[in-house]
Amino acid sequence: MDPDFSSYSPPRASRRWISRRTGQGLDRLWLALRRGFHRSPLGSEITLSLRGIDLLACALIPGRGYSLLGQVLLGRVFLAGWAACGLLALAFLPNELLLGWMVGGMASCHASGPGFLLLRQIEASEGIPPRLAHRILLPLACWAIYAMAVYWPGFGLFRRTVANPLHLVTENRSIVFNPSVQRDEVQRGDLIAFHSPGFRVQALGQLPILAAEGPMLGRVVGLPGDRVEFGPRGVRVNGRAQPRLDTMPTEGGLEVDAGHWLVWPTVRVQVNNAPGLDMASLGLAFSRISRVEQSEFLGRAYNRWFFQRQDLP
């Protein structure tokens, strides 16, 4: 058998973190792929001498390709860069522009290892530095595979199941919420995102204050069947005192209907030089939109997302 295609050449050191049978299976699979690659037009110029387990580690671990060829420090630099880009991508999740750059940076740091390894294999096979086409196309192809097949779909799944940014129609900011939370998991005091029909408040002779239809943020004050009573010093839910939130009315009460929550929006409105328009008018408008149908539920917002409190504007 040609030693270049033997899964037992050169001899392998024992690996404690993977079983011998699994390692031999990976080597046989990689042996078959190498034979097919060698018979291809591109493979006739390149001899791949890596073991299957080494290539798998290179594909999964950013910077591993550099370490396999002795560039350990460079491999650690790319691994650290990948981790930094991932952390920044999470921290600035609501910022689409920064998120795109950080995800692209993660793909670049990850793809550089396999790209570097393939270029060194070409150089070892031909005895001369790789051609310009190889130096351009191979790293670019590796980046495209990681970006389009791994990172962009992966972050899309992350946003659909773990943390999704949402731009509020009532405030010039975005919040991050958990879309996987079910309606029956919502409790009093939770900060939730919901779809609101909006509101309009206008004092006589003044321009109206409008909140467009769309996503809003608010605290759950009452669950279905709760009796909520408003007073000048606070709010009582089923007879128990609760903190009074901004713009809440100072009198009156209601019972939360089935299939609804009482959710007080976190809207911040400043009233300047508007005689006839007071906070009571705003409180009345908020009372109308605070009875949220459970079908309008979008998800539970995180109280904090990294360094930002989300219940504050």
N, C-alpha and C positions, 0 to 999 in steps of 0.2 A: 504493500500500500504506500502511496506517496506520502512521506512524512508531513508535507505541508497540509495534508487533508486529514491527518490522524487526530482524533479527539484525545489521544493520549500522548501527544508530542507538542511541547516539552512536558516533562513530568509535572504534576500539579501538587502543590502543597495542600495539606489537609485544611478544611474549613469547618470550624465548629458551629458556625451560625447557620449552616444549611446542611441537610442530610446528604450522604454520599449518593444515594439513588437519585435525588432531585438534581444534584450537580451533574451527574452523568447524563440525565435526560436533557438538561439544558445544553450540555456540550454536544450531544448527538443532534439536537435540533439546529444548533448553530453550525455544525458540520455540514448538514444538508443545505442550509442557506448559503454557506460559503461555496459549496460545489456549484450550486446554481448560479451564484453571482460570478464565479470564475468563468463559467461558460458564456456569460453575457458579453456584449461588445465592450461595455465599460470595464467589466471584471477582467478581461483579458490583459488589461494594462495595470491592474491593481491586485496585489496579494494581501488578503486580510488574514493576519495571523493571530487575531484575538480569540480568547476563549469565550464561550457563550455567557458565562457568569460575569466576566469582566465587561462585556458589552452591555449587559443588562444593568449593571451598576452604573456604567457611564451614562446610560439613557435615563436612569431614574434619579441620580444624584447630581445636582449642578456642580460643575468644576471637577468631577471625577475623571474626566478625560485627560485633564492636565496631570493629575496625580499619577495616572497609570504610566505616563511617560516621564516621570521624575520631576515634574513641575508642581511640587506639592504646595509651595507658597502661592503660586498663581491660582491653583485650584481653590485654595481657601479664600482668596480675594474674590473670586467669582461667586463662591458660595455665600460669602458675607454680602456681596452686592445683591444677590438674589433674595436673601432674607430681608435686607433693607427695603428693596422695592416692594416685597410682599407686605411688609408692615405699613409702609406709606400708602399702598393701595387700599388697605383696610381703613386706615385713619382718615383718608380723604375720599372715602367711598361715594359721598354725595356729589363730588366734583368730577364731572364726566371727563373733562380734559386731563386733569392730573391722573385720574384712574386709568385712562387709555395709555398714557406715557408709562405709568408704573407697571401695568400688565405687559406692555411691550418690553420694558426693561427686564422683567422676570423671564420672558421668553428668550431674550438675547443672552442673559447670563447662563441660562440652562442649555441653550443650543450651542453655545460657543465650545463646550467640552467635546461633544461628538464631532463638531465641525473640525476642531483642531486635531482630533484623533484621526479622522479620515484623511486630512491633508498630510499628516506625518506618515500614514500608511502608503499614500501615493509616492511620497518622497523616498521611502524605504524601498518600494517596489521598483521604481524607475531609476533610482540613484541620482536624480537631479531634482531641484525644487519643482513643486507643482506648477502647471501652466496657469496663466492668468485666469482662464475660464474656470478652472477648478477652484482657485482661491476666491473667486467671486461667487460662483453658483452654489458650491457645496455649503458654505456657511449660510447663505441666503435661503437655500432649500431647508436646512435644518431649522432656521428661525421660523419659516413659514409653517412647517409641520407642527412645531411646538405652539406657536401662537394660535393657529387656526384649529388645530385638533385637540389641544390640551387646555391652554390658558383662557382663551375667550369663552369656549363652552363651559369650562370649569367655573369661571366667575359668573357666567350667566346662571348656572345651577345654584351657585352660592347665593346670588341675589334673590332667586325664586324660593329658596328654602330656609335661609339663615338670616340674612340682613339685606334689606332692600331700601334704597334711598327714595324719598318722596318729597316733592316740592309742595309746600303749603300755599294755598291760594290767599290766605289771610296774612301771611308774613313773608318777607323777602328772604327766605332761607329754606333749607331742606333738612329733613330728619331721617333717621334710619330706624326701620321697624322690622319686626319678625313676622313674615307672612305665613309661617307655618302654624301659628297659634290658632286653636279652634275657638269658636264662639263660646262653647260651654266652659272654657278655661278662664274666661274673663272674670275678674274679681273687682270689688270696690277698691278704688284708689289706683287702679291700673291706668297707665298712660297709653291711649289707643289712637290709632289713625282710622278715620272714617270719611266716607263721602258725604258732603253736605250740600243741600240745595242753595246755600248762600242766604244773604239777607240784605235789606236796604233800610237805612234809618235816615230821616230827613227832618230837620227843624224848619219851621215856617220861615221862608225867605232865605234859607241857607242851601248850599250845595249838599247833595246826599252823600252819605257814607255807605259804600257798597262793599260787599264781600261776594266775590264771584262763586259760582258753583264749582265744587271740586274738593280735593282732599283737605281735611282739617285735623287738628290735634286737640285732644282734650282728656281730662281726668274723669274716670267713671265714678259718679257720685252715688247712683242708685241702680239696683238690679230689678228685674221684673217683680212686681208685687210690693216693692219697698214704698214706704210712706216718707216723703221728704218735706220738711217744714223749714222755711226760711225765717230768719230773725235778724235784728240789727247787730247782734253780737256773735252770731254763728249760724250753723245749719245743723239740724237734727235729722238723722236717718233712722227710722224705726225707734225713735226716742233716744238715740245715742248721739252725743255731740260730735260734730265733724268740723274740720277747719273750713273757714269761709274763703272761697276763692274770689278773685277779682270780678267785678261787675255783677255779682250775684244779687238778686233782689233782697230787700230787708224785711219783707213780709210775704205772707201767703204760703201755699203748700200744694203738693200734688202727689198722686200715686202713680208709680211707673207702670205703664201698660205691659201686658204680656208681649213678648217678642221685641221689646225695646229696652234701651238703657237710658239713664239720665247722665249725659256726658257734658261737662262744662268746658267749652272751648278755651284754648290758651291765647285767644286773640288779644293783642295789645293795641288799643286805640287811644290816641291822644286828641283831646278836644280843645282846640285853641280858638278863642274869639268866635265862638258859636253860641250866642245867647239863645236860649230856648231848647238847646240840646244838652241834656245832662246824662250822667251815668245811668240814671234810672231808665232812660229811653233805650240805652244800649243793653242794659240788663234785660229789658223786655224782649228785645230782638234776640238776644242770646238764649232766652228761655224757650223761644220757638224752635230754634235749631238744636237745642240741647237734648230733645227727645229723639234719640237716634234709633232707627230700626236696625235690628241685628243683621239684616241683609246688606246694610251699607258698611259693615265692618271690613277693614282692610288688613289689620294686623295690630299687634301690640308693640308700641314703640319702646326702645331701650331708654331707660332713664338717663343713662350717660352713654356716649359713644366716644371712647378714648378720653380726650381732655375736655369735652363739651357736654354740659348739661342740656338735655333736649327739651326739658319743660320750661326753659327760659328762652326769650327771643334773642 
